[in-house]
């Protein structure tokens, strides 16, 4: 019951008991069945994990079992895959109760209590400026009560529930860090040589777009910005599924920048001028009220640029929601963590992220490893 109270206090969306073997779902609630798209009872929990997440899940269970403080709960940002292939970005809260209950690895006895908190409740497709998906009030976290899987465990009183004394994050891998000059980056991308030896782009068009984007950011970005370059269908695959709880790319300016840059190539002066003004951050990070374009006035200057490999915008000023960082990048903020998540989740993507302080990084997934290149802008 103590472990159950901890999971209640973290406002989980679903919960289940895993057997002491750490795999078999002994009991679950109806919300978990909804997330999985099938009845979860009796199935293997790892069947709903992507292949690349299984080792992290095993490490998290091991961390829960080796905790040194009595009330530690392990937190694992992860992904769950439903029966129809839809992906849910989630936080898993893992409590190992085998020691408290004196249980060994016997499959038929409960050993782990797992809470699932969905990272995003609504989702909008790339072509939708505002989310039009109605979510029943009962599914919202502040209106929902998680049904615990054990009938003899009562819900803790709201006045007595509290956060766990210790919430331990599972140790995530670090990306491989590189440093190169702007010229090194050019040579690495063009010839695969030098300090920044990069994988060959699938097409010359994609390579030219990456180089044009590097020039755009180095020569025209005043403040921080996040730019992702990939095939349009890759963005659609991740952000355009229209499945509840899936990642989404939602316009922060009601579509102003996306409409204004329609059909404008990243190398054109019009794109460069708009990009420069977008990255010129003011105190309120909004377009001025006296802007020449009425649709821009007072709109936020926030979000990422999603570019297709042919150099044209897919979506601008996009808030990327529901992505969990798969690696640990020390000393950076949320924009850089979003860059890691995009590089991991979007097939074939190339990501540039510039901080407000001026540092520029290029992020790319190579096989199963994230590589980060700090690009010095001096040529």
C-alpha positions as CSV (number, residue, x, y, z in Angstrom):
1,X,0.0,0.0,0.0
2,X,2.9,2.3,0.6
3,X,4.2,1.9,-2.9
4,X,0.6,2.4,-4.2
5,X,0.4,5.7,-2.4
6,X,3.7,6.9,-4.0
7,X,2.3,6.2,-7.4
8,X,-1.0,8.0,-6.6
9,X,1.0,11.0,-5.4
10,X,2.8,11.3,-8.8
11,X,-0.6,11.6,-10.7
12,X,-0.1,8.6,-12.8
13,X,-2.5,7.9,-15.7
14,X,-2.3,4.1,-15.3
15,X,-0.7,1.4,-13.1
16,X,0.0,-2.3,-13.2
17,X,1.7,-5.0,-11.2
18,X,4.5,-6.9,-12.8
19,X,5.5,-10.3,-11.6
20,X,8.7,-10.8,-9.7
21,X,10.4,-11.8,-13.0
22,X,9.9,-8.1,-14.1
23,X,8.1,-9.0,-17.3
24,X,4.6,-10.5,-16.9
25,X,1.7,-8.2,-16.2
26,X,-0.3,-9.8,-13.4
27,X,-2.9,-7.1,-12.9
28,X,-3.6,-3.8,-14.6
29,X,-6.3,-1.2,-14.9
30,X,-8.6,-0.3,-17.8
31,X,-6.6,2.9,-18.6
32,X,-3.5,0.8,-19.4
33,X,-5.6,-1.4,-21.6
34,X,-6.7,1.7,-23.4
35,X,-3.1,2.9,-23.9
36,X,-2.0,-0.5,-25.2
37,X,-5.1,-1.0,-27.3
38,X,-5.6,-4.5,-25.9
39,X,-6.1,-6.4,-22.7
40,X,-2.7,-6.1,-20.9
41,X,-3.3,-8.9,-18.3
42,X,-1.0,-11.8,-18.7
43,X,1.1,-10.2,-21.5
44,X,4.8,-9.4,-21.4
45,X,5.4,-5.7,-20.6
46,X,8.4,-5.5,-22.8
47,X,6.2,-6.4,-25.8
48,X,5.0,-2.8,-25.7
49,X,8.5,-1.3,-25.6
50,X,10.6,-0.3,-28.7
51,X,13.7,-2.5,-29.1
52,X,16.0,0.4,-28.2
53,X,14.1,0.9,-24.9
54,X,14.3,-2.6,-23.5
55,X,17.9,-2.3,-22.1
56,X,17.0,1.0,-20.4
57,X,13.9,-0.6,-18.9
58,X,16.0,-3.5,-17.5
59,X,18.5,-1.0,-16.1
60,X,15.7,0.9,-14.4
61,X,14.4,-2.2,-12.8
62,X,17.9,-3.1,-11.6
63,X,18.3,0.5,-10.2
64,X,15.0,0.1,-8.3
65,X,16.2,-3.2,-6.8
66,X,19.5,-1.8,-5.7
67,X,18.2,1.5,-4.2
68,X,20.0,2.5,-0.9
69,X,17.2,4.6,0.5
70,X,14.0,3.0,1.6
71,X,11.5,5.2,-0.2
72,X,13.2,5.7,-3.6
73,X,11.2,5.4,-6.8
74,X,12.9,5.1,-10.2
75,X,11.8,7.4,-13.0
76,X,12.3,6.3,-16.6
77,X,11.2,8.5,-19.5
78,X,10.3,6.0,-22.2
79,X,8.0,5.1,-25.1
80,X,5.2,2.6,-25.2
81,X,3.8,1.1,-28.4
82,X,0.2,0.2,-28.7
83,X,-1.3,-2.8,-30.5
84,X,-1.9,-0.7,-33.6
85,X,1.6,0.7,-33.7
86,X,0.8,4.1,-32.1
87,X,3.6,5.5,-29.9
88,X,3.0,7.1,-26.5
89,X,5.7,9.2,-24.8
90,X,5.5,8.3,-21.1
91,X,7.2,8.5,-17.7
92,X,7.4,5.1,-16.0
93,X,7.6,5.1,-12.2
94,X,9.1,1.8,-11.0
95,X,8.9,0.5,-7.5
96,X,10.6,-2.8,-6.6
97,X,8.6,-4.4,-3.7
98,X,10.2,-7.8,-3.8
99,X,12.4,-7.0,-0.8
100,X,9.6,-5.7,1.3
101,X,7.4,-8.7,0.5
102,X,10.2,-11.2,0.7
103,X,9.6,-12.4,-2.8
104,X,12.1,-14.1,-5.1
105,X,11.9,-14.3,-8.9
106,X,8.7,-16.3,-8.9
107,X,6.6,-15.5,-11.9
108,X,3.2,-15.8,-10.3
109,X,3.9,-13.4,-7.4
110,X,3.9,-9.5,-7.7
111,X,7.4,-7.9,-7.6
112,X,7.2,-4.5,-9.3
113,X,4.6,-1.8,-9.2
114,X,4.7,0.4,-12.3
115,X,3.0,3.7,-12.7
116,X,2.5,5.2,-16.2
117,X,2.2,8.9,-16.8
118,X,1.5,9.9,-20.4
119,X,3.5,12.9,-21.4
120,X,1.0,14.4,-23.8
121,X,-2.8,14.1,-23.7
122,X,-3.7,15.8,-27.0
123,X,-2.2,15.7,-30.4
124,X,-2.4,17.8,-33.6
125,X,-1.3,16.9,-37.1
126,X,1.2,19.0,-38.9
127,X,-1.4,20.5,-41.1
128,X,-3.6,21.6,-38.1
129,X,-2.8,24.9,-36.6
130,X,-4.9,24.4,-33.4
131,X,-5.7,21.0,-31.8
132,X,-9.3,20.0,-32.7
133,X,-9.3,16.8,-30.7
134,X,-11.8,16.9,-27.9
135,X,-10.6,15.1,-24.8
136,X,-13.3,14.0,-22.4
137,X,-12.9,15.7,-19.0
138,X,-12.7,12.4,-17.3
139,X,-9.4,11.7,-19.1
140,X,-7.7,14.8,-17.9
141,X,-5.2,14.2,-15.1
142,X,-6.8,16.7,-12.7
143,X,-10.2,14.9,-13.1
144,X,-9.0,11.4,-13.3
145,X,-8.4,8.9,-10.4
146,X,-6.2,6.0,-11.2
147,X,-7.8,2.7,-10.4
148,X,-5.3,0.6,-8.5
149,X,-4.8,-2.9,-9.6
150,X,-5.2,-4.4,-6.2
151,X,-8.8,-4.6,-4.9
152,X,-7.7,-4.4,-1.2
153,X,-5.7,-1.2,-1.6
154,X,-7.7,2.0,-1.0
155,X,-6.9,5.3,-2.6
156,X,-5.0,7.6,-0.2
157,X,-6.8,10.6,1.2
158,X,-5.9,13.7,-0.8
159,X,-4.8,15.5,2.4
160,X,-2.3,12.8,3.4
161,X,-0.8,11.9,-0.1
162,X,2.7,13.3,-0.6
163,X,5.5,13.1,-3.1
164,X,8.1,10.3,-2.6
165,X,11.0,11.4,-0.4
166,X,13.4,10.5,-3.1
167,X,12.7,10.4,-6.9
168,X,15.6,8.8,-8.6
169,X,16.1,9.3,-12.4
170,X,17.5,6.3,-14.2
171,X,21.0,7.0,-15.6
172,X,20.7,7.9,-19.3
173,X,23.5,7.5,-21.8
174,X,25.5,10.6,-22.9
175,X,25.7,11.6,-26.5
176,X,29.1,11.5,-28.2
177,X,30.4,15.1,-28.3
178,X,32.6,16.5,-31.0
179,X,34.0,20.0,-31.7
180,X,34.8,21.3,-35.2
181,X,35.0,24.6,-37.0
182,X,32.5,25.7,-39.6
183,X,35.0,24.8,-42.4
184,X,35.5,21.4,-40.9
185,X,31.8,20.8,-40.9
186,X,31.6,21.7,-44.6
187,X,34.4,19.4,-45.5
188,X,33.0,16.6,-43.3
189,X,29.6,16.9,-44.9
190,X,31.0,17.2,-48.5
191,X,33.8,14.7,-48.4
192,X,33.5,12.8,-45.1
193,X,36.9,14.0,-44.0
194,X,38.4,16.2,-41.2
195,X,37.4,16.6,-37.6
196,X,33.7,16.4,-38.4
197,X,33.5,13.1,-40.4
198,X,29.7,12.9,-41.0
199,X,27.7,10.1,-42.7
200,X,26.9,10.7,-46.3
201,X,23.5,12.3,-46.9
202,X,20.9,10.2,-48.7
203,X,20.6,12.9,-51.5
204,X,22.6,15.8,-52.7
205,X,19.5,17.9,-52.2
206,X,19.5,17.1,-48.5
207,X,23.2,17.8,-48.2
208,X,22.7,21.2,-49.8
209,X,19.8,22.0,-47.6
210,X,21.8,21.2,-44.5
211,X,24.7,23.5,-45.7
212,X,22.2,26.3,-46.5
213,X,20.7,26.0,-43.1
214,X,24.1,26.1,-41.5
215,X,24.8,29.4,-43.4
216,X,21.3,30.7,-42.4
217,X,22.0,30.1,-38.7
218,X,25.6,31.3,-38.7
219,X,25.0,34.4,-40.6
220,X,21.4,35.4,-39.7
221,X,20.3,34.0,-36.4
222,X,20.6,36.6,-33.6
223,X,19.2,34.5,-30.7
224,X,18.5,30.9,-29.9
225,X,16.7,28.6,-32.4
226,X,16.0,25.0,-33.2
227,X,15.9,23.7,-36.8
228,X,15.1,20.2,-37.9
229,X,15.7,19.0,-41.5
230,X,14.1,15.7,-42.7
231,X,11.8,14.3,-45.3
232,X,8.3,15.6,-45.0
233,X,7.0,12.1,-44.6
234,X,9.4,11.6,-41.6
235,X,7.8,14.5,-39.8
236,X,4.4,13.2,-40.7
237,X,5.3,9.8,-39.3
238,X,6.2,11.2,-35.9
239,X,3.9,14.3,-35.5
240,X,1.0,13.6,-37.9
241,X,-0.5,10.4,-36.6
242,X,-3.5,12.1,-35.0
243,X,-3.3,9.4,-32.3
244,X,-4.2,10.7,-28.8
245,X,-1.1,11.0,-26.5
246,X,1.3,10.9,-29.5
247,X,3.9,13.6,-30.1
248,X,2.6,16.7,-31.9
249,X,3.9,19.8,-33.6
250,X,1.6,22.7,-32.7
251,X,1.9,26.2,-34.1
252,X,2.7,28.8,-31.4
253,X,1.7,31.8,-33.7
254,X,-1.5,30.5,-35.2
255,X,0.3,29.6,-38.4
256,X,1.7,33.1,-39.3
257,X,5.3,32.1,-40.0
258,X,4.3,28.8,-41.7
259,X,2.0,30.8,-44.1
260,X,4.4,33.7,-44.7
261,X,7.2,31.3,-45.7
262,X,5.1,29.1,-47.9
263,X,7.1,28.3,-51.1
264,X,10.1,30.3,-49.9
265,X,13.5,28.4,-50.0
266,X,15.7,28.5,-47.0
267,X,18.5,30.2,-49.1
268,X,16.3,33.1,-50.3
269,X,16.7,36.6,-48.8
270,X,13.0,36.7,-47.7
271,X,13.5,33.6,-45.6
272,X,16.7,34.9,-44.2
273,X,15.2,38.3,-43.2
274,X,12.2,36.7,-41.5
275,X,14.4,34.2,-39.7
276,X,16.6,37.0,-38.5
277,X,13.7,38.9,-37.0
278,X,12.2,35.7,-35.6
279,X,15.4,35.0,-33.6
280,X,15.7,38.6,-32.4
281,X,14.3,38.0,-29.0
282,X,12.6,40.8,-27.1
283,X,11.6,40.9,-23.5
284,X,8.2,39.3,-24.2
285,X,9.4,37.2,-27.2
286,X,6.6,38.4,-29.4
287,X,6.3,40.2,-32.7
288,X,5.8,43.9,-32.1
289,X,2.2,45.3,-32.1
290,X,3.1,47.7,-34.9
291,X,4.5,44.9,-37.2
292,X,3.7,45.6,-40.9
293,X,1.9,42.3,-41.1
294,X,-1.3,42.4,-39.1
295,X,-1.3,38.6,-38.6
296,X,2.1,38.8,-36.9
297,X,1.2,41.5,-34.3
298,X,1.5,40.3,-30.8
299,X,2.1,36.6,-31.8
300,X,4.8,34.6,-30.0
301,X,8.3,34.3,-31.5
302,X,8.8,30.8,-30.2
303,X,9.2,27.2,-31.4
304,X,11.2,25.2,-33.9
305,X,11.5,25.3,-37.7
306,X,10.8,22.0,-39.5
307,X,12.3,22.0,-43.0
308,X,12.0,19.4,-45.7
309,X,15.2,18.1,-47.3
310,X,14.3,20.2,-50.4
311,X,14.8,23.4,-48.4
312,X,11.2,24.5,-48.0
313,X,9.4,24.8,-44.7
314,X,7.1,22.1,-43.4
315,X,6.1,24.0,-40.2
316,X,7.5,27.1,-38.5
317,X,7.3,28.4,-35.0
318,X,6.2,24.9,-33.9
319,X,6.0,23.7,-30.3
320,X,7.1,20.1,-30.2
321,X,5.2,18.3,-27.6
322,X,5.4,14.8,-26.2
323,X,9.0,14.0,-27.0
324,X,11.2,12.6,-24.2
325,X,15.0,13.1,-24.3
326,X,16.7,9.7,-24.8
327,X,20.1,10.8,-23.6
328,X,21.7,13.0,-20.9
329,X,23.3,16.2,-22.1
330,X,24.9,18.0,-19.2
331,X,24.6,21.8,-18.8
332,X,22.0,22.6,-21.4
333,X,18.4,23.6,-21.4
334,X,15.1,22.4,-22.8
335,X,15.8,23.5,-26.4
336,X,18.9,21.3,-26.5
337,X,17.0,18.4,-24.9
338,X,14.3,18.8,-27.6
339,X,17.1,18.6,-30.2
340,X,18.2,15.2,-28.8
341,X,14.7,13.9,-28.8
342,X,14.1,15.0,-32.4
343,X,17.3,13.5,-33.5
344,X,16.3,10.2,-31.9
345,X,12.7,10.0,-32.9
346,X,12.5,11.5,-36.4
347,X,13.9,9.2,-39.1
348,X,16.9,10.6,-41.0
349,X,16.7,14.0,-39.4
350,X,19.5,16.5,-39.1
351,X,19.1,19.0,-36.2
352,X,20.7,22.4,-35.5
353,X,20.3,24.1,-32.2
354,X,21.7,27.5,-31.3
355,X,21.6,28.9,-27.8
356,X,20.9,32.5,-26.8
357,X,24.6,32.7,-25.8
358,X,25.7,32.0,-29.3
359,X,26.9,28.3,-29.2
360,X,25.8,26.2,-32.2
361,X,25.4,22.4,-32.2
362,X,24.5,19.9,-34.9
363,X,22.8,16.7,-33.6
364,X,22.4,13.5,-35.6
365,X,21.6,9.9,-34.9
366,X,24.2,7.5,-36.3
367,X,23.0,3.9,-36.0
368,X,22.0,3.7,-32.3
369,X,24.1,6.5,-31.0
370,X,23.5,10.3,-30.8
371,X,26.4,12.5,-31.9
372,X,26.6,16.2,-31.1
373,X,29.0,18.5,-33.0
374,X,29.7,21.9,-31.5
375,X,30.4,24.1,-34.6
376,X,32.6,27.1,-34.2
377,X,31.2,29.8,-36.4
378,X,34.5,31.4,-37.4
379,X,35.5,30.3,-40.9
